[in-house]
Amino acid sequence: MITRDEAERIREELLRVLAEDAHNTQRLLERLDSITRESGVGAYSALLLILTHLAFDETDARRHWEAVLANRQKLSAALGRDSGIRVALLDYFMNINRRLVQPTLIDLEMLDSGERDELVDPLTGLAGDRAFRSAVQTELRRAKRYDQRVALVLFDLDDFARVNETFGELVGDRVLREAAILLSNNSRDIDLAARPGEDELAVLLPETGRNGALLVAERFRGELEAFFATRESNGRSIDLTISGGVACYPDDATSPERLLERGAQALYMAKASGKNAIQLHQAERRRYLRFDLEPGRFEVEVLAPRERGGGKPRNLSRNGILFVSPEPIEVGDEIEIRLVETDSTDDRELRVRGWVVRLEELPEPEPVQDAEESFGEALEDRYEIGVAFDLDRVPGSNALLDFLEKIQGRSVES
């Protein structure tokens, strides 16, 4: 039989599940089953103990929950509207099971307003700080058990106090709601978007590594900047931007507290770098995303200033590309290249313009027995060329992010 202490251990998770999933019967049962597996505490019996003060073993508790949900369907059909969990639970234990005589039934909607506000932010509808921290703890426990990655991004609206001072708090509240909508639109169903503080937003990304999280954060940052560049109040542009810090389990931390701390440190670095930036938490303080591309997976075709044949890319970032070529291209030359995935069935390619910022002649390879093979290697890897992208032209930052997401195999579409 479950104890009160055991139930309290997972109380916040259970109440958050009710807040999110009370209207989806199957999802509610699946989430309760998941909490039971992850925590080792019977979620059905814990939830009934919290809501009704009645103690059951887990088998009986699950049977009662299934009966409560079935009773909800009957009551809803009779009333012509959804009766809700609270009414169905009360009716079941008073009139069907008859275990409650003088009920002290509690559910999420009967909590005091302060506790509700900690779970759901009333202004934006996002998760509050308490729910966000609870979710971080839950996801890290799941990630440890199934050897998965979890990432989080902490955001801070740049100079948000200026918005309130210049346009007033009503406009400030509208701005927060619009920023929350943009964040939700960049999140999947399994992600959790939150507002943990006054001018702070956050997103928790299960089953996501550092690069995937940075892609999501960069897309959100860019969309928010573009959106508020066109928003006005009393004829004045709002011009709001946002900064963010990314941290990932297990790369940056293995505990919830340390992971949140690492995200906050990365956010501080983003703000210190001049704002309107996303910062990964890592020792080298790299503020951009770089992929070391798999050998042979992609090819580079030089289209301008004149066709120069092909080359092999070494790495790709949101700022530029490094590739090897049999021919030199002078530093300062404007260049157009086509990056294409070899043996791809869905025509993955990227066309970009930029300027050559690096030209280095590579050392000749060691001689080998086969003269033709030696000549081929020397010809193929003669020069290393670095190109900085001009993102104001083709393809634009969004198209580049789309391409990076595809080669990472992670979409931010919900």
C-alpha positions as CSV (number, residue, x, y, z in Angstrom):
1,M,0.0,0.0,0.0
2,I,1.3,3.4,-0.9
3,T,2.4,5.9,1.8
4,R,1.9,9.6,1.9
5,D,5.6,10.2,1.6
6,E,5.8,8.2,-1.6
7,A,2.9,10.0,-3.1
8,E,4.5,13.4,-2.2
9,R,7.7,12.5,-4.0
10,I,5.9,12.6,-7.4
11,R,3.1,15.0,-6.5
12,E,4.2,17.8,-8.8
13,E,4.6,15.4,-11.8
14,L,1.1,14.0,-11.2
15,L,-0.5,17.4,-11.0
16,R,1.3,18.6,-14.1
17,V,0.0,15.5,-16.0
18,L,-3.5,16.3,-14.9
19,A,-3.2,19.9,-16.0
20,E,-1.8,18.8,-19.5
21,D,-3.6,15.6,-20.2
22,A,-6.9,15.5,-18.3
23,H,-9.0,15.7,-21.5
24,N,-7.1,12.9,-23.3
25,T,-8.0,9.6,-21.6
26,Q,-5.5,7.4,-23.4
27,R,-2.7,9.9,-23.0
28,L,-3.5,10.3,-19.3
29,L,-3.2,6.6,-18.7
30,E,0.0,6.4,-20.7
31,R,1.6,9.2,-18.8
32,L,0.7,7.7,-15.5
33,D,2.2,4.3,-16.6
34,S,5.3,6.2,-17.6
35,I,5.7,7.9,-14.2
36,T,5.3,4.5,-12.5
37,R,8.1,3.0,-14.6
38,E,10.4,6.0,-14.1
39,S,9.9,6.7,-10.4
40,G,9.2,3.3,-9.0
41,V,6.2,4.7,-7.2
42,G,2.7,3.6,-8.2
43,A,1.3,6.7,-10.0
44,Y,-2.4,5.6,-9.9
45,S,-2.4,4.9,-6.2
46,A,-0.4,8.1,-5.5
47,L,-2.8,10.3,-7.5
48,L,-5.8,8.8,-5.8
49,L,-4.2,9.3,-2.4
50,I,-3.5,13.0,-3.2
51,L,-7.0,13.6,-4.6
52,T,-9.2,11.6,-2.3
53,H,-7.0,10.7,0.7
54,L,-7.9,7.0,0.0
55,A,-5.1,4.5,-0.2
56,F,-5.1,1.6,-2.7
57,D,-2.5,-0.8,-4.0
58,E,-1.5,0.0,-7.6
59,T,-3.6,-2.7,-9.2
60,D,-6.8,-1.6,-7.5
61,A,-5.9,2.1,-8.1
62,R,-5.5,1.5,-11.9
63,R,-8.8,-0.3,-12.0
64,H,-10.5,2.6,-10.1
65,W,-9.0,5.1,-12.5
66,E,-10.3,3.2,-15.5
67,A,-13.7,3.1,-13.9
68,V,-13.6,6.9,-13.2
69,L,-12.7,7.6,-16.8
70,A,-15.6,5.4,-18.0
71,N,-17.9,7.2,-15.5
72,R,-16.8,10.5,-17.0
73,Q,-17.9,9.4,-20.4
74,K,-21.3,8.4,-19.2
75,L,-21.8,11.6,-17.2
76,S,-20.7,13.7,-20.1
77,A,-23.1,11.9,-22.5
78,A,-26.0,12.4,-20.0
79,L,-25.2,16.1,-19.4
80,G,-24.4,16.9,-23.0
81,R,-21.1,18.4,-22.0
82,D,-17.8,17.3,-20.5
83,S,-18.3,16.6,-16.8
84,G,-14.6,16.8,-16.1
85,I,-12.3,14.6,-14.0
86,R,-13.3,16.2,-10.6
87,V,-17.1,15.6,-11.0
88,A,-16.5,12.1,-12.4
89,L,-14.2,11.2,-9.6
90,L,-16.5,12.5,-6.9
91,D,-19.5,10.8,-8.3
92,Y,-17.7,7.5,-8.7
93,F,-16.4,7.3,-5.1
94,M,-19.6,8.6,-3.5
95,N,-22.4,7.0,-5.6
96,I,-20.8,4.0,-7.3
97,N,-17.9,2.8,-5.2
98,R,-19.3,4.5,-2.1
99,R,-15.9,4.8,-0.4
100,L,-16.3,8.5,0.3
101,V,-19.0,9.6,2.8
102,Q,-17.7,13.0,3.7
103,P,-15.4,13.8,0.8
104,T,-12.4,16.1,0.9
105,L,-11.8,15.8,-2.8
106,I,-9.0,17.9,-4.3
107,D,-7.7,18.3,-7.8
108,L,-5.6,20.7,-9.7
109,E,-8.4,23.2,-10.3
110,M,-9.1,23.3,-6.5
111,L,-5.6,24.2,-5.5
112,D,-5.0,27.7,-4.2
113,S,-4.2,30.2,-7.0
114,G,-0.6,30.6,-6.0
115,E,0.1,26.9,-6.5
116,R,-1.7,26.9,-9.8
117,D,0.3,29.9,-11.0
118,E,3.5,28.0,-10.3
119,L,2.4,25.2,-12.6
120,V,1.0,27.3,-15.5
121,D,1.9,30.9,-16.2
122,P,-1.5,32.7,-16.4
123,L,-0.2,35.4,-18.8
124,T,1.3,33.2,-21.6
125,G,-0.2,29.7,-20.9
126,L,3.3,28.2,-20.8
127,A,4.5,26.1,-18.0
128,G,5.6,28.0,-14.9
129,D,9.0,27.8,-13.2
130,R,7.9,25.0,-10.8
131,A,6.5,22.8,-13.6
132,F,9.6,23.5,-15.8
133,R,12.0,22.4,-13.0
134,S,9.9,19.3,-12.3
135,A,10.0,18.4,-16.0
136,V,13.8,18.8,-16.2
137,Q,14.1,16.4,-13.2
138,T,11.7,13.9,-14.9
139,E,13.4,14.0,-18.3
140,L,16.9,13.6,-16.9
141,R,15.7,10.5,-14.9
142,R,14.2,9.1,-18.1
143,A,17.3,10.0,-20.1
144,K,19.6,8.2,-17.6
145,R,17.5,5.1,-17.7
146,Y,17.2,4.9,-21.5
147,D,20.7,6.4,-22.4
148,Q,19.2,9.4,-24.2
149,R,20.1,13.1,-24.5
150,V,18.1,16.0,-23.1
151,A,18.7,19.6,-23.9
152,L,17.3,22.8,-22.5
153,V,17.5,26.4,-23.7
154,L,17.1,29.4,-21.3
155,F,16.1,32.6,-23.0
156,D,16.0,36.2,-21.8
157,L,14.2,39.0,-23.7
158,D,16.9,41.7,-24.4
159,D,16.2,45.1,-22.8
160,F,12.6,44.1,-22.0
161,A,12.4,46.8,-19.3
162,R,12.7,49.3,-22.1
163,V,9.5,47.9,-23.7
164,N,7.5,48.4,-20.5
165,E,9.0,51.9,-19.9
166,T,8.5,53.0,-23.5
167,F,5.2,51.4,-24.5
168,G,3.6,50.6,-21.1
169,E,2.9,47.3,-19.3
170,L,-0.2,46.4,-21.5
171,V,2.0,46.3,-24.6
172,G,4.7,44.5,-22.6
173,D,2.2,41.8,-21.7
174,R,1.1,41.5,-25.3
175,V,4.7,41.2,-26.4
176,L,5.3,38.3,-23.9
177,R,2.2,36.5,-25.1
178,E,3.4,36.9,-28.8
179,A,6.9,35.7,-27.9
180,A,5.3,32.7,-26.1
181,I,3.3,31.8,-29.2
182,L,6.5,32.0,-31.4
183,L,8.3,29.7,-28.9
184,S,5.4,27.2,-28.9
185,N,5.4,27.2,-32.7
186,N,9.0,26.2,-32.7
187,S,8.4,23.3,-30.3
188,R,7.4,19.7,-30.8
189,D,4.6,17.9,-28.9
190,I,7.2,16.3,-26.6
191,D,9.0,19.6,-25.9
192,L,8.0,21.8,-22.9
193,A,7.9,25.6,-23.4
194,A,8.0,27.6,-20.2
195,R,8.1,31.0,-18.7
196,P,10.2,30.6,-15.6
197,G,10.6,34.4,-14.9
198,E,9.3,37.9,-15.8
199,D,11.2,38.4,-19.0
200,E,12.5,34.8,-19.3
201,L,11.4,31.9,-21.5
202,A,12.7,28.4,-21.7
203,V,12.2,25.2,-23.6
204,L,13.0,21.6,-22.6
205,L,13.9,19.3,-25.5
206,P,13.8,15.5,-24.8
207,E,15.8,13.2,-27.1
208,T,17.8,16.2,-28.4
209,G,21.5,16.9,-28.6
210,R,23.4,20.1,-28.5
211,N,23.3,20.8,-32.3
212,G,19.6,20.1,-32.5
213,A,18.9,22.4,-29.5
214,L,21.0,25.1,-31.0
215,L,19.1,24.9,-34.3
216,V,15.8,25.3,-32.5
217,A,17.1,28.2,-30.5
218,E,18.5,29.9,-33.5
219,R,15.3,29.6,-35.5
220,F,13.3,31.0,-32.6
221,R,15.7,33.9,-32.1
222,G,15.6,34.8,-35.8
223,E,11.8,34.5,-36.1
224,L,11.3,36.7,-33.0
225,E,13.7,39.3,-34.2
226,A,12.0,39.4,-37.6
227,F,8.5,39.5,-36.1
228,F,9.1,42.4,-33.7
229,A,11.0,44.4,-36.3
230,T,7.6,44.8,-38.0
231,R,5.5,45.3,-34.8
232,E,4.7,48.9,-33.8
233,S,2.9,50.7,-31.0
234,N,1.9,54.3,-31.3
235,G,3.9,54.5,-34.5
236,R,7.1,53.3,-32.9
237,S,8.8,50.0,-33.8
238,I,9.2,47.6,-30.9
239,D,12.4,46.0,-32.2
240,L,12.7,43.3,-29.6
241,T,15.4,40.6,-29.6
242,I,16.2,37.7,-27.5
243,S,19.3,35.9,-26.2
244,G,19.6,32.2,-25.2
245,G,21.9,29.7,-23.5
246,V,21.9,26.0,-24.4
247,A,23.0,23.1,-22.1
248,C,22.7,19.4,-22.7
249,Y,22.6,16.2,-20.7
250,P,25.0,14.4,-20.3
251,D,27.6,16.6,-22.2
252,D,27.3,19.6,-19.9
253,A,25.8,18.3,-16.6
254,T,24.3,15.1,-15.2
255,S,22.0,16.6,-12.5
256,P,18.9,18.9,-13.0
257,E,20.4,21.7,-10.9
258,R,23.8,21.7,-12.7
259,L,22.1,21.5,-16.1
260,L,20.0,24.6,-15.3
261,E,23.1,26.3,-14.0
262,R,25.0,25.5,-17.2
263,G,22.2,26.9,-19.3
264,A,22.2,30.1,-17.2
265,Q,26.0,30.4,-17.7
266,A,25.6,30.1,-21.4
267,L,22.8,32.7,-21.4
268,Y,25.1,35.1,-19.5
269,M,27.7,34.6,-22.2
270,A,25.2,35.3,-24.9
271,K,24.1,38.5,-23.2
272,A,27.8,39.5,-22.6
273,S,28.6,39.0,-26.3
274,G,26.3,41.8,-27.3
275,K,22.8,40.2,-27.0
276,N,20.6,38.9,-29.8
277,A,22.7,35.7,-29.7
278,I,22.5,32.0,-28.8
279,Q,25.4,30.5,-26.8
280,L,26.3,26.9,-26.3
281,H,27.7,26.0,-22.9
282,Q,31.2,24.7,-23.8
283,A,34.7,25.3,-22.8
284,E,35.8,26.9,-26.1
285,R,32.8,29.3,-25.9
286,R,31.9,28.8,-29.6
287,R,28.9,30.8,-30.4
288,Y,28.1,29.1,-33.7
289,L,27.1,25.7,-34.8
290,R,29.5,23.6,-36.7
291,F,29.1,20.1,-38.2
292,D,32.1,18.0,-39.1
293,L,30.7,16.4,-42.2
294,E,31.0,12.7,-42.8
295,P,33.7,11.9,-45.4
296,G,32.2,11.2,-48.8
297,R,28.6,12.2,-47.8
298,F,28.6,15.6,-49.5
299,E,30.3,17.3,-52.5
300,V,30.9,20.9,-53.3
301,E,30.4,22.4,-56.7
302,V,31.9,25.8,-57.4
303,L,29.4,27.8,-59.6
304,A,31.0,31.3,-59.6
305,P,33.0,33.3,-60.3
306,R,33.4,30.5,-62.8
307,E,32.8,26.8,-62.8
308,R,35.7,25.2,-61.2
309,G,34.6,21.6,-60.8
310,G,34.1,20.0,-57.5
311,G,35.5,19.7,-54.0
312,K,35.0,18.0,-50.7
313,P,33.5,19.8,-47.6
314,R,35.2,19.4,-44.3
315,N,32.8,21.2,-42.0
316,L,29.7,23.4,-42.2
317,S,28.5,26.1,-39.8
318,R,25.7,28.7,-39.8
319,N,28.4,31.2,-40.7
320,G,30.4,29.4,-43.4
321,I,31.9,26.3,-44.9
322,L,35.4,24.8,-45.2
323,F,36.2,22.6,-48.1
324,V,39.2,21.2,-50.1
325,S,39.6,21.9,-53.8
326,P,42.0,21.0,-56.6
327,E,42.2,24.7,-57.6
328,P,42.8,27.9,-55.5
329,I,40.3,30.7,-55.2
330,E,41.7,34.0,-54.0
331,V,40.8,35.5,-50.6
332,G,38.2,38.2,-51.1
333,D,36.6,36.7,-54.2
334,E,32.8,36.5,-54.2
335,I,31.8,32.9,-54.6
336,E,28.7,30.8,-55.2
337,I,28.8,27.1,-54.4
338,R,26.4,24.2,-54.4
339,L,26.6,21.7,-51.6
340,V,24.9,18.4,-52.5
341,E,24.4,15.1,-50.6
342,T,25.7,12.2,-52.7
343,D,23.5,9.2,-53.2
344,S,20.5,11.2,-51.7
345,T,17.0,10.2,-52.7
346,D,15.4,13.5,-51.8
347,D,17.7,16.0,-53.6
348,R,19.2,17.5,-50.5
349,E,21.3,20.5,-51.7
350,L,22.2,24.0,-50.6
351,R,23.2,26.9,-52.8
352,V,25.0,29.7,-51.0
353,R,26.9,32.9,-51.8
354,G,29.8,34.4,-49.8
355,W,33.4,35.5,-49.8
356,V,36.6,33.5,-49.6
357,V,38.2,34.3,-46.2
358,R,40.8,31.5,-46.2
359,L,43.1,29.9,-48.7
360,E,45.7,27.4,-47.6
361,E,47.9,25.2,-49.8
362,L,47.9,21.7,-48.2
363,P,51.1,19.6,-48.0
364,E,51.6,17.0,-50.6
365,P,50.6,13.5,-49.5
366,E,53.3,10.9,-48.9
367,P,54.3,9.1,-52.1
368,V,52.7,5.7,-52.7
369,Q,53.6,2.9,-55.0
370,D,50.8,3.6,-57.5
371,A,51.8,6.9,-59.3
372,E,48.2,7.5,-60.5
373,E,46.8,7.1,-57.0
374,S,49.4,9.5,-55.7
375,F,48.6,12.1,-58.4
376,G,44.9,11.8,-57.7
377,E,45.3,12.4,-54.0
378,A,47.5,15.4,-54.5
379,L,45.2,16.9,-57.1
380,E,42.1,16.4,-55.0
381,D,43.4,17.8,-51.8
382,R,45.6,20.6,-53.0
383,Y,43.9,23.7,-51.4
384,E,41.8,24.3,-48.3
385,I,39.2,27.1,-48.9
386,G,37.1,28.8,-46.2
387,V,34.0,30.7,-47.2
388,A,32.0,33.1,-45.1
389,F,28.3,33.1,-46.0
390,D,26.3,36.2,-47.1
391,L,23.1,35.3,-45.4
392,D,21.3,38.5,-46.6
393,R,21.3,36.8,-50.0
394,V,20.5,33.3,-51.1
395,P,19.6,31.2,-49.3
396,G,18.9,33.2,-46.2
397,S,19.3,32.0,-42.6
398,N,16.0,30.1,-42.5
399,A,16.9,28.0,-45.6
400,L,20.3,27.3,-44.1
401,L,18.7,26.2,-40.8
402,D,16.3,24.0,-42.8
403,F,19.3,22.3,-44.5
404,L,21.2,21.8,-41.2
405,E,18.1,20.3,-39.6
406,K,17.7,17.8,-42.4
407,I,21.3,16.6,-42.3
408,Q,20.9,16.3,-38.5
409,G,17.7,14.3,-38.9
410,R,15.8,16.5,-36.4
411,S,12.8,18.7,-37.4
412,V,11.4,21.4,-35.2
413,E,7.9,21.0,-36.6
414,S,5.4,19.9,-34.0
